[in-house]
């Protein structure tokens, strides 16, 4: 089990360029596979500038009690030492997919907007603040909650995933003045999560924006074609997926978007019964460049976010798109009643 890496240096031809100040030697090397725990590596450019420190925090396998360190595997590699060859293989296994876990904090950007629905529904910014509080229970995670696209470009630096809870995000992202910034982030493999209405594209823009939007999110709902409100079990269609960890099927009451469009390469994750028909309400998608997306049409009523399994499912999806390991028992989402409460209703 490996951590993948981001900010991996490459040369001008796009080749991976790695070096490390230490290599591994173990008397048990030929008896059992090695294991790493909290191992620091250094990734360099080919001219050894701009070192990027990387830490592997997930064990690979085997016994990690008997490691000692030597210097510079690049020099030792000329000896044909099998131990060095094994380290090189491990480095490529960990870092070869263009993305290593760095020591810096994971950064998640929440984007919402001012209310446009009755109080207690579509609580965009308040829900973002609450989910941000949940994420901070998962470790060194930096969160930013923005009313609309961030005005300061520096806010976008280091963002690992974007979470949108607002009006149809296809138009917001692809018809807005910030399209170039958004698409640059998608090309870098930044994750994307859309909640409820944000998972949509307006019907009149489907032909123009739909293919691009689907290419980033993996699926969509055409707004507003088919709605149903009621109770239904929330079923896991992919119980082995990290988004499904730590919660089981339960009943919820929500507004369901009928007839979603799910791309062939997206994986349906969630399903409800709406208008006596099964309806997919959540999907996961991995773009060709390694970027991940999760879209769900759930989340009309704030009370659903107050339910632990619903919060855990959403936070799991954020961690997964940010390429942070989702715990086997699911993400921590235990907030106090005060943190989960609705804000004071304006005018009351």
Phi, psi and omega per residue, in radians:
X1 nan 2.153 -3.029
X2 -2.125 2.648 2.855
X3 -1.446 2.441 2.946
X4 -1.512 2.967 -3.030
X5 -2.181 2.600 2.951
X6 -2.040 3.013 -3.113
X7 1.014 0.537 -3.100
X8 -1.296 2.146 -3.097
X9 -1.129 2.521 3.076
X10 -2.394 2.705 3.068
X11 -1.477 -3.035 -3.046
X12 -1.155 -0.416 3.090
X13 -1.533 0.077 3.119
X14 1.459 0.121 3.139
X15 -1.331 2.576 3.101
X16 -1.178 2.330 -3.115
X17 -2.150 1.825 -3.049
X18 -2.173 2.596 2.898
X19 -2.619 2.720 3.071
X20 -2.452 2.590 -3.088
X21 -1.429 -0.076 -3.072
X22 -2.483 2.602 2.995
X23 -2.184 3.063 -2.995
X24 -1.991 2.402 3.040
X25 -2.335 2.422 -3.125
X26 -2.629 2.403 3.093
X27 -1.147 -0.346 -3.122
X28 -1.700 0.224 -2.986
X29 -1.006 -0.701 -3.062
X30 -1.551 -0.039 -3.103
X31 -1.715 -0.552 -3.089
X32 -2.707 2.674 -3.106
X33 -1.141 2.619 -3.096
X34 -1.317 2.941 3.106
X35 -2.457 2.544 3.118
X36 -2.134 2.383 3.016
X37 -2.327 2.120 -3.138
X38 0.894 0.771 -3.129
X39 -1.477 2.194 3.075
X40 -1.564 2.256 2.987
X41 -2.122 2.861 3.037
X42 -2.157 2.215 3.038
X43 -1.759 2.280 -3.134
X44 -2.125 2.794 2.859
X45 -1.316 2.985 -3.051
X46 -1.117 -0.470 3.112
X47 -1.613 0.229 3.072
X48 1.163 0.394 3.057
X49 -1.738 2.786 3.046
X50 1.006 0.954 3.127
X51 -1.093 2.450 3.109
X52 -2.078 1.912 -3.128
X53 -1.276 2.365 -3.100
X54 -2.234 2.437 3.100
X55 -2.136 2.255 3.023
X56 -1.629 2.078 -3.075
X57 -1.966 -0.055 3.124
X58 -1.859 2.194 3.139
X59 -1.045 2.518 3.038
X60 -1.486 -1.170 3.052
X61 -3.114 2.927 3.031
X62 1.486 -2.830 -3.023
X63 -1.832 2.184 -3.081
X64 -1.866 0.328 -3.007
X65 -1.503 -0.228 -2.919
X66 -2.160 0.622 -3.140
X67 -1.507 2.490 2.875
X68 -2.300 2.803 -2.969
X69 -1.936 2.531 2.988
X70 -2.206 3.047 -3.029
X71 -1.778 2.454 2.871
X72 0.960 1.588 -3.137
X73 -1.167 -0.387 -3.097
X74 -1.105 -0.691 3.111
X75 -1.228 -0.742 -3.099
X76 -1.225 -0.407 -3.076
X77 -1.076 -0.443 -3.129
X78 -1.232 -0.263 -3.132
X79 -1.423 -0.209 -3.093
X80 1.339 0.218 -3.126
X81 -0.996 2.203 -3.092
X82 -1.149 -0.498 3.127
X83 -1.157 -0.687 3.114
X84 -1.171 -0.729 3.113
X85 -1.044 -0.675 3.123
X86 -1.147 -0.706 3.108
X87 -1.082 -0.754 3.110
X88 -1.025 -0.733 3.122
X89 -1.078 -0.738 3.131
X90 -1.128 -0.712 3.112
X91 -1.055 -0.743 3.126
X92 -1.203 -0.638 3.113
X93 -1.121 -0.667 -3.126
X94 -1.344 -0.735 -2.936
X95 -1.970 0.034 -2.992
X96 -1.317 -0.169 -3.101
X97 -1.713 0.407 3.040
X98 1.276 0.072 3.122
X99 -2.394 1.793 2.938
X100 -1.672 2.507 3.048
X101 -1.105 2.130 -3.141
X102 -1.711 2.854 -3.138
X103 -1.172 -0.416 -3.070
X104 -1.206 2.768 -3.072
X105 -1.185 2.559 2.985
X106 -1.232 2.411 -3.115
X107 -2.076 2.224 -3.139
X108 -2.103 2.255 3.137
X109 -1.855 2.081 3.034
X110 -1.697 2.306 3.097
X111 -2.142 2.144 3.094
X112 -2.308 -2.809 3.121
X113 -2.731 3.059 3.121
X114 -1.196 2.746 -3.050
X115 -1.028 2.508 3.035
X116 -2.417 0.175 3.137
X117 -2.324 2.927 3.085
X118 -0.986 2.597 3.140
X119 -0.931 2.458 -3.105
X120 1.454 -0.014 2.990
X121 -2.149 2.619 3.130
X122 0.854 0.874 -3.140
X123 -1.454 1.252 -2.927
X124 -0.980 -1.117 -3.034
X125 -1.256 -0.671 3.119
X126 -1.096 -0.730 3.114
X127 -1.127 -0.678 3.087
X128 -1.052 -0.746 3.111
X129 -1.106 -0.718 -3.136
X130 -1.157 -0.768 3.123
X131 -1.162 -0.584 3.073
X132 -1.082 -0.686 3.097
X133 -1.122 -0.659 3.078
X134 -1.098 -0.785 -3.086
X135 -1.045 -0.591 -3.103
X136 -1.191 -0.231 3.047
X137 -1.361 -0.216 -3.074
X138 -1.655 0.137 3.088
X139 2.148 -2.632 -3.037
X140 -1.416 1.373 -3.109
X141 -2.116 2.157 3.085
X142 -1.613 2.371 -3.134
X143 -2.214 2.539 3.050
X144 -2.307 2.269 3.079
X145 -1.950 2.092 -3.014
X146 -2.094 2.362 3.013
X147 -1.468 1.673 -3.018
X148 1.449 -3.115 3.139
X149 -1.094 2.379 -3.095
X150 -0.979 2.347 -3.140
X151 -1.347 -0.486 3.137
X152 -1.688 2.049 -3.113
X153 -1.045 -0.450 3.137
X154 -1.101 -0.418 3.118
X155 -1.081 -0.482 -3.088
X156 -1.399 -0.248 -3.094
X157 -1.148 2.251 3.077
X158 1.340 0.099 3.135
X159 -1.144 2.245 -3.132
X160 -1.638 -0.532 3.086
X161 -2.713 2.649 3.122
X162 -1.966 2.322 3.094
X163 -2.034 2.109 -3.120
X164 -1.975 2.265 3.050
X165 -2.393 1.797 -2.969
X166 -3.055 -2.803 3.031
X167 -1.179 3.035 -3.113
X168 -0.815 2.090 -3.001
X169 -1.393 -0.295 3.097
X170 -1.022 -0.852 3.124
X171 -1.207 -0.737 -3.117
X172 -1.036 -0.722 -3.050
X173 -1.531 -0.643 -3.000
X174 -1.746 -0.285 3.079
X175 -1.872 -0.033 -3.099
X176 -1.582 2.964 -3.134
X177 -1.203 -0.174 -3.086
X178 -1.778 0.260 -3.103
X179 -0.986 -0.781 -3.100
X180 -1.066 -0.710 3.104
X181 -1.119 -0.770 3.134
X182 -1.081 -0.826 -3.083
X183 -1.180 -0.563 3.052
X184 -1.100 -0.675 3.105
X185 -1.162 -0.703 3.103
X186 -1.104 -0.687 3.132
X187 -1.168 -0.467 3.092
X188 -1.415 -0.068 3.124
X189 1.576 0.277 3.089
X190 -1.120 2.463 -3.128
X191 -1.306 2.860 -3.113
X192 -2.486 2.230 3.069
X193 -2.226 2.288 3.092
X194 -2.177 2.343 -3.101
X195 -1.973 2.269 3.021
X196 0.933 -2.101 -3.025
X197 -1.065 -0.484 -3.141
X198 -1.118 -0.295 -3.138
X199 -1.418 0.261 -2.919
X200 -2.065 2.921 2.952
X201 -2.355 2.460 3.119
X202 -1.179 2.531 -3.062
X203 -0.983 -0.712 -3.089
X204 -1.195 -0.255 -3.136
X205 -1.905 0.107 -3.028
X206 -1.064 -0.822 -3.097
X207 -1.146 -0.676 -3.076
X208 -1.357 -0.752 -3.047
X209 -1.828 -0.371 -3.002
X210 -0.944 -0.897 -3.096
X211 -1.043 -0.739 3.110
X212 -1.159 -0.781 3.137
X213 -1.063 -0.787 3.107
X214 -1.108 -0.562 3.126
X215 -1.147 -0.470 3.109
X216 -1.596 -0.692 -3.025
X217 -1.738 -0.430 3.131
X218 1.547 -0.215 3.139
X219 -2.955 3.072 3.120
X220 -2.935 2.998 2.965
X221 -2.203 2.409 3.140
X222 -1.519 2.044 -3.077
X223 -1.567 2.275 -0.073
X224 -2.020 1.462 -3.086
X225 -1.829 1.625 3.032
X226 1.600 1.941 3.098
X227 -2.297 2.600 3.052
X228 -2.609 2.322 3.118
X229 -2.031 2.333 3.128
X230 2.955 -2.974 3.124
X231 -1.677 2.583 3.089
X232 -2.853 2.594 2.925
X233 -1.147 2.453 3.023
X234 -1.661 1.917 -3.010
X235 -1.716 2.438 3.034
X236 -1.517 2.067 3.082
X237 -1.529 -0.284 3.130
X238 -2.377 1.294 -3.049
X239 -1.083 -0.323 3.132
X240 -1.567 -0.066 -3.133
X241 -1.331 2.533 3.129
X242 -0.958 -0.503 3.132
X243 -1.159 -0.394 -3.096
X244 -1.583 0.054 -3.062
X245 -1.323 2.413 2.976
X246 1.443 0.151 3.066
X247 -2.603 2.700 -3.128
X248 -2.140 2.963 3.134
X249 -0.945 2.377 3.115
X250 -2.630 2.964 -3.111
X251 -1.640 2.378 3.051
X252 -2.346 2.849 3.105
X253 -2.121 2.079 -3.050
X254 -2.689 3.071 3.004
X255 -1.669 2.142 -3.052
X256 -1.859 2.390 3.084
X257 -1.611 2.100 -3.084
X258 -1.479 2.716 3.036
X259 0.996 0.898 3.069
X260 -1.197 2.765 3.063
X261 -1.869 2.028 -3.108
X262 -1.966 2.169 -3.128
X263 -1.155 2.749 -3.097
X264 -1.077 -0.535 -3.093
X265 -1.627 -0.027 3.081
X266 -1.536 2.654 -3.128
X267 -1.886 2.000 3.042
X268 -1.044 2.308 -3.060
X269 -2.006 -0.680 -3.027
X270 -2.227 2.562 -3.140
X271 -2.560 2.508 3.030
X272 -2.242 2.976 2.967
X273 -1.790 2.072 -3.124
X274 -2.368 2.251 -3.082
X275 0.959 0.682 3.098
X276 1.115 0.386 3.109
X277 -2.336 2.552 3.053
X278 -1.237 2.344 -3.110
X279 -2.305 2.226 3.049
X280 -1.276 2.244 -3.119
X281 -2.148 0.172 3.096
X282 -2.869 2.439 -3.132
X283 -2.557 2.669 3.088
X284 -2.040 2.581 -3.029
X285 -2.582 2.381 3.067
X286 -2.037 2.036 -3.134
X287 -1.274 2.824 -3.070
X288 -1.086 -0.469 3.137
X289 -1.497 0.107 3.123
X290 1.672 -0.191 3.084
X291 -1.160 2.571 -3.091
X292 -2.056 2.606 3.114
X293 -2.432 2.613 3.019
X294 -2.397 2.202 3.067
X295 -2.098 2.376 3.027
X296 -2.384 2.456 3.093
X297 -1.616 0.052 3.091
X298 -1.414 2.833 3.014
X299 2.039 0.400 3.127
X300 -1.173 -0.880 -3.084
X301 -1.628 2.341 3.118
X302 -1.098 -0.505 -3.103
X303 -1.018 -0.470 3.096
X304 -1.165 -0.659 3.096
X305 -1.175 -0.337 3.091
X306 -1.392 -0.179 3.105
X307 -1.528 2.293 -3.060
X308 -0.985 -0.850 -3.112
X309 -1.095 -0.598 3.123
X310 -1.181 -0.815 3.099
X311 -1.025 -0.780 -3.101
X312 -1.081 -0.735 3.124
X313 -1.041 -0.783 -3.119
X314 -1.159 -0.813 -3.114
X315 -1.156 -0.670 3.030
X316 -0.949 -0.769 -3.091
X317 -1.156 -0.639 3.120
X318 -1.147 -0.804 3.115
X319 -1.057 -0.765 -3.111
X320 -1.087 -0.774 3.138
X321 -1.200 -0.469 3.084
X322 -1.460 0.018 -3.137
X323 1.077 0.668 3.003
X324 -1.809 2.350 -3.090
X325 -1.054 2.219 3.104
X326 -1.508 2.151 3.139
X327 -0.982 2.641 -3.135
X328 -1.049 -0.530 3.102
X329 -1.599 0.148 -3.133
X330 1.512 2.921 -3.112
X331 -1.203 2.676 3.041
X332 -1.323 2.264 -3.111
X333 -2.425 0.349 -3.077
X334 -1.370 1.780 3.082
X335 -1.921 2.788 3.116
X336 -1.285 2.775 3.060
X337 -0.950 -0.611 3.120
X338 -1.147 -0.723 3.135
X339 -1.176 -0.504 -3.099
X340 -1.558 -0.233 -3.032
X341 -1.206 2.700 3.003
X342 -1.180 2.649 3.039
X343 -1.249 2.955 3.086
X344 -1.138 2.305 -3.107
X345 -1.228 2.248 -3.135
X346 -0.996 2.362 3.095
X347 1.463 -0.018 -3.127
X348 -1.790 nan nan
